[in-house]
Amino acid sequence: MYNPRAGSSHRAPLAALCGALQDAGFAVTPHVTQHTEALGDLLRGVRGTVFLAGGDGTLRTGALHLLSRPEVTLGVIPMGTANNVARALNLLGDPLGVARRFGQARPVPFDVGRVRGGWGVDYFLEACGCGLFADILDDYGPHQAKSPVRALGSMLEAFSTHRPLGLHVTVDGRPLPSPPVAVLEVMNTPSTGNGLNLAPDAQVGDGLLNLVRVDGLRRAPMLTYARALRLGTFHRLPSVKETVGRHFAIADSGQVWHIDTELRRSTEPGGAVEVDVVVGGLQMLGFTA
C-alpha cells in the first residue's frame, strides 16, 4: 500500500521502493487501487507480508483491515511527517534504506487499543484521549489540508479557552483519584500526533497501555510543555502523571475524543468510555528488543 502524497514519497518512488524490497529478499507484487474503500476486498484474502508505505494515517487505514490476522505481517515504510508507529519499531531513516533493512527485521507483536463509547467501537495504533490535544485536533480539522499556521492558531485557541475536565477514572477496576485534567491520553506508542513524545517508556508489545494525565489545576505555561516535548522530558514535569494498565474507564461528560486522528463524541453522554488493549492484535516487522 503506497501513498504517493506522503511527505517523503519523492524520496521513494514506487519502482525504487519495490526494488529496495527485492534487494532485501522479498518477492514484490504491487496492487493498485484508486480508493481506500477497495482495501477491504483487496486485503481480505492476503497472506504473507503487506508493506504499507506512507504516514501514520496510511498505516492505520490499512492495518485496521488486518486486525487479528496472524497469517499477515505488516512492514511499515515511513514516509510521513511524524511516523510514530515506525519510530516505536525502530524503523527510522530514509524510506529506501528502511526497505532494504527489512531483510534483517523480525516479526514482533504489536498491541492495539480498543475504545468503546457511546458512538460505538474504535481501534487505535497510537493513542486515544480527551482534553487539550483532542480539542486542538477538533479545531484544526485533521482531514483538512495540513497548515502549520492553522495548527498554531488551533493550539493558541485551545490553550486560551480550555477548561480542566473533572473525570472519574478507573484502571483495571480500581478508582484512580485525580484532580481535573487538562490532558488525558491513553498511549500505545511513545508518541502521537505530530511527534508528541508523551510516554517515552511505552512499549507496543508489552500487553499494556500508558495513561498520561496533565493536572489542569497545576498547568504550566504552553512554552514549558513545548520545550519538554522537544527535549523528551514531558513525563518528568510535576503536573504530569503516568499509570500503566490493561483496562481504563473514563467518565463521558460529552467531551470530544480523538482515536489516533479520528474524532468522536457521544450523542448521549453520561456513561463511561472504556479503553482496553488487544494484545498482539497485529504482527509487524521491526527491531524492538
C-alpha positions as CSV (number, residue, x, y, z in Angstrom):
1,M,0.0,0.0,0.0
2,Y,1.7,3.2,-1.2
3,N,0.6,6.8,-0.6
4,P,2.1,9.0,-3.4
5,R,1.0,12.1,-1.5
6,A,3.0,11.2,1.7
7,G,5.6,13.8,2.8
8,S,8.6,11.7,1.7
9,S,7.2,10.0,-1.3
10,H,9.5,12.0,-3.6
11,R,12.4,10.2,-1.9
12,A,11.0,6.7,-2.6
13,P,9.2,6.4,-5.9
14,L,7.2,3.2,-6.2
15,A,9.5,1.4,-8.6
16,A,12.6,2.2,-6.4
17,L,10.7,1.1,-3.3
18,C,9.9,-2.3,-4.9
19,G,13.5,-2.6,-6.0
20,A,14.7,-2.0,-2.4
21,L,12.3,-4.6,-1.1
22,Q,13.6,-7.1,-3.7
23,D,17.1,-6.3,-2.6
24,A,16.0,-7.3,1.0
25,G,14.8,-10.7,-0.3
26,F,11.1,-10.2,-0.9
27,A,9.2,-11.1,-4.0
28,V,7.1,-8.0,-4.5
29,T,3.7,-7.9,-6.1
30,P,2.3,-4.3,-6.3
31,H,-1.5,-3.8,-6.2
32,V,-3.0,-0.5,-7.3
33,T,-6.4,0.8,-6.1
34,Q,-7.9,4.3,-6.6
35,H,-10.0,4.4,-3.4
36,T,-9.5,3.3,0.2
37,E,-13.0,1.7,0.1
38,A,-11.5,-1.0,-2.1
39,L,-8.9,-2.0,0.5
40,G,-11.2,-4.4,2.4
41,D,-11.7,-6.6,-0.7
42,L,-8.0,-6.3,-1.7
43,L,-6.8,-7.4,1.8
44,R,-9.4,-9.9,2.7
45,G,-7.6,-13.0,1.4
46,V,-4.0,-11.8,1.6
47,R,-1.3,-13.8,3.4
48,G,2.4,-13.2,4.0
49,T,3.8,-9.7,4.3
50,V,2.0,-6.5,3.4
51,F,4.1,-3.3,3.2
52,L,2.5,0.0,4.0
53,A,4.4,3.0,2.6
54,G,3.2,6.3,3.9
55,G,2.5,8.2,7.1
56,D,0.7,7.1,10.2
57,G,-2.7,7.8,8.6
58,T,-1.9,5.5,5.7
59,L,-0.7,2.8,8.1
60,R,-3.9,3.0,10.2
61,T,-6.1,2.8,7.1
62,G,-4.5,-0.5,6.0
63,A,-3.8,-2.0,9.4
64,L,-7.4,-1.9,10.7
65,H,-8.3,-4.3,7.9
66,L,-5.8,-6.8,9.2
67,L,-6.5,-6.9,13.0
68,S,-6.1,-10.4,14.5
69,R,-4.8,-11.9,11.3
70,P,-1.7,-13.9,12.4
71,E,-1.1,-15.1,8.8
72,V,-0.2,-11.5,7.8
73,T,2.8,-9.5,8.9
74,L,3.0,-5.7,8.3
75,G,6.1,-3.9,7.1
76,V,5.9,-0.1,7.9
77,I,7.9,2.1,5.4
78,P,7.9,5.6,7.0
79,M,7.1,8.4,4.5
80,G,5.0,10.7,6.7
81,T,5.7,13.6,8.9
82,A,5.7,12.1,12.4
83,N,6.0,8.3,11.7
84,N,5.0,7.5,15.3
85,V,4.5,3.8,14.7
86,A,7.7,3.4,12.7
87,R,9.6,5.1,15.5
88,A,8.2,2.7,18.0
89,L,9.5,-0.2,15.9
90,N,13.0,1.5,15.4
91,L,12.3,1.9,11.7
92,L,14.0,5.2,11.2
93,G,15.7,6.9,8.3
94,D,15.4,7.1,4.5
95,P,12.4,5.1,3.2
96,L,14.5,3.1,0.7
97,G,17.1,2.4,3.4
98,V,14.4,1.1,5.8
99,A,13.0,-1.1,3.0
100,R,16.5,-2.7,2.5
101,R,16.9,-3.3,6.2
102,F,13.7,-5.4,6.3
103,G,15.9,-8.4,5.3
104,Q,17.2,-8.3,8.9
105,A,13.9,-7.4,10.7
106,R,11.9,-9.9,12.6
107,P,8.1,-10.1,13.2
108,V,7.1,-8.7,16.6
109,P,3.7,-8.4,18.3
110,F,2.1,-5.0,18.1
111,D,-0.7,-4.3,20.6
112,V,-3.8,-2.4,19.5
113,G,-6.0,-0.2,21.7
114,R,-9.8,-0.7,21.6
115,V,-12.3,2.1,22.6
116,R,-15.9,1.6,23.4
117,G,-18.0,4.7,23.7
118,G,-21.5,6.0,23.0
119,W,-20.6,6.2,19.3
120,G,-19.6,2.5,19.0
121,V,-16.3,0.7,18.9
122,D,-13.0,2.0,17.5
123,Y,-9.4,0.9,17.5
124,F,-6.1,2.9,17.7
125,L,-2.5,2.2,16.9
126,E,-1.0,5.2,18.7
127,A,-3.3,6.8,21.3
128,C,-6.8,8.0,22.2
129,G,-7.7,10.7,24.6
130,C,-9.6,13.8,25.5
131,G,-8.7,17.3,26.7
132,L,-6.3,19.8,25.1
133,F,-4.9,17.6,22.4
134,A,-8.4,16.4,21.3
135,D,-9.7,20.0,21.4
136,I,-6.8,21.2,19.2
137,L,-7.5,18.4,16.7
138,D,-11.2,19.3,16.7
139,D,-10.4,23.0,16.0
140,Y,-7.7,22.2,13.4
141,G,-9.7,19.6,11.4
142,P,-7.4,16.7,10.9
143,H,-8.7,15.8,7.4
144,Q,-8.2,19.3,6.0
145,A,-5.0,20.2,4.1
146,K,-2.0,20.5,6.5
147,S,-1.2,24.0,7.6
148,P,1.4,25.0,10.3
149,V,-0.2,28.4,10.6
150,R,-3.6,26.9,11.2
151,A,-2.2,24.4,13.6
152,L,-0.6,27.2,15.6
153,G,-3.8,29.1,15.7
154,S,-5.7,26.0,16.9
155,M,-3.2,25.4,19.6
156,L,-3.3,29.0,20.9
157,E,-7.2,28.9,20.8
158,A,-7.3,25.7,22.8
159,F,-4.9,26.8,25.4
160,S,-6.7,30.1,26.0
161,T,-10.2,28.6,26.2
162,H,-9.8,25.1,27.6
163,R,-11.3,24.3,31.0
164,P,-10.0,21.3,33.0
165,L,-12.1,18.2,32.9
166,G,-13.2,16.6,36.2
167,L,-13.4,12.9,35.2
168,H,-13.8,9.8,37.2
169,V,-11.2,7.3,36.1
170,T,-10.7,3.6,36.9
171,V,-7.6,1.5,36.0
172,D,-8.1,-2.3,35.9
173,G,-11.2,-1.9,38.0
174,R,-9.6,0.4,40.7
175,P,-10.6,4.0,41.1
176,L,-7.7,6.4,40.3
177,P,-8.0,9.6,42.3
178,S,-7.3,12.6,40.1
179,P,-7.7,16.4,40.0
180,P,-9.4,17.9,37.0
181,V,-7.2,17.2,33.9
182,A,-6.0,19.4,31.1
183,V,-4.9,16.4,29.0
184,L,-5.8,12.7,29.3
185,E,-4.2,10.3,26.9
186,V,-4.1,6.5,26.7
187,M,-0.9,5.7,24.8
188,N,0.2,2.6,23.0
189,T,3.2,4.1,21.2
190,P,5.6,6.6,22.9
191,S,4.5,9.4,20.7
192,T,1.3,10.5,18.9
193,G,0.1,13.4,16.7
194,N,2.9,15.5,15.3
195,G,5.6,13.6,17.2
196,L,4.3,14.5,20.7
197,N,6.5,12.3,22.9
198,L,4.1,11.9,25.8
199,A,5.1,8.4,27.1
200,P,8.7,7.6,26.3
201,D,8.5,4.3,28.2
202,A,5.5,2.9,26.4
203,Q,6.2,-0.4,24.6
204,V,4.0,-1.6,21.7
205,G,4.3,-5.3,22.6
206,D,4.1,-5.4,26.4
207,G,0.3,-6.0,26.7
208,L,-0.2,-2.7,28.5
209,L,-1.3,0.8,27.8
210,N,0.1,4.0,29.4
211,L,-2.4,6.5,30.8
212,V,-0.9,10.1,30.8
213,R,-2.7,12.9,32.7
214,V,-1.8,16.6,33.0
215,D,-3.1,18.2,36.1
216,G,-5.4,21.0,35.0
217,L,-5.1,22.9,38.2
218,R,-1.2,23.0,38.1
219,R,-0.9,23.5,34.4
220,A,2.4,25.1,33.3
221,P,2.8,27.7,30.5
222,M,2.5,26.4,27.0
223,L,6.1,27.0,26.2
224,T,7.1,24.8,29.2
225,Y,5.3,21.9,27.7
226,A,6.6,22.6,24.2
227,R,10.2,22.6,25.4
228,A,9.7,19.4,27.5
229,L,8.2,17.6,24.5
230,R,11.2,18.7,22.3
231,L,13.7,17.5,24.9
232,G,11.8,14.3,25.7
233,T,11.2,15.3,29.4
234,F,7.4,15.9,29.3
235,H,6.7,12.9,31.5
236,R,9.0,14.3,34.2
237,L,7.1,17.6,34.7
238,P,5.4,17.9,38.1
239,S,2.0,18.3,36.6
240,V,2.2,15.1,34.5
241,K,1.3,11.6,35.9
242,E,1.6,8.3,34.2
243,T,-0.2,5.0,35.1
244,V,0.0,1.7,33.2
245,G,-2.8,-0.9,32.9
246,R,-4.9,-3.0,30.6
247,H,-8.4,-1.6,31.0
248,F,-9.4,2.0,31.6
249,A,-12.9,3.5,32.2
250,I,-13.2,7.3,31.8
251,A,-16.3,9.3,32.6
252,D,-18.1,10.5,29.5
253,S,-19.3,14.1,30.0
254,G,-19.8,14.8,26.3
255,Q,-16.1,15.8,25.7
256,V,-14.6,15.3,22.3
257,W,-12.3,12.3,21.9
258,H,-9.6,11.6,19.4
259,I,-8.9,8.0,18.3
260,D,-5.5,8.4,16.6
261,T,-6.6,11.3,14.3
262,E,-10.3,10.4,14.1
263,L,-12.6,12.5,16.3
264,R,-15.6,11.1,18.2
265,R,-18.2,12.5,20.6
266,S,-21.1,10.7,22.3
267,T,-24.5,11.8,21.3
268,E,-25.9,10.7,24.7
269,P,-23.1,11.3,27.3
270,G,-23.3,10.2,30.9
271,G,-21.7,6.7,30.9
272,A,-18.1,5.8,30.5
273,V,-15.7,5.4,27.7
274,E,-13.8,2.1,28.1
275,V,-10.3,1.6,26.7
276,D,-8.6,-1.8,26.7
277,V,-5.7,-3.5,24.9
278,V,-5.9,-6.1,22.2
279,V,-2.7,-7.9,23.0
280,G,-0.7,-8.7,19.8
281,G,-3.6,-7.5,17.7
282,L,-1.1,-7.0,14.8
283,Q,2.2,-8.5,13.8
284,M,4.8,-6.1,12.4
285,L,8.4,-6.3,11.2
286,G,10.6,-4.3,13.5
287,F,13.8,-4.0,15.5
288,T,12.3,-3.8,19.1
289,A,14.2,-5.5,21.9
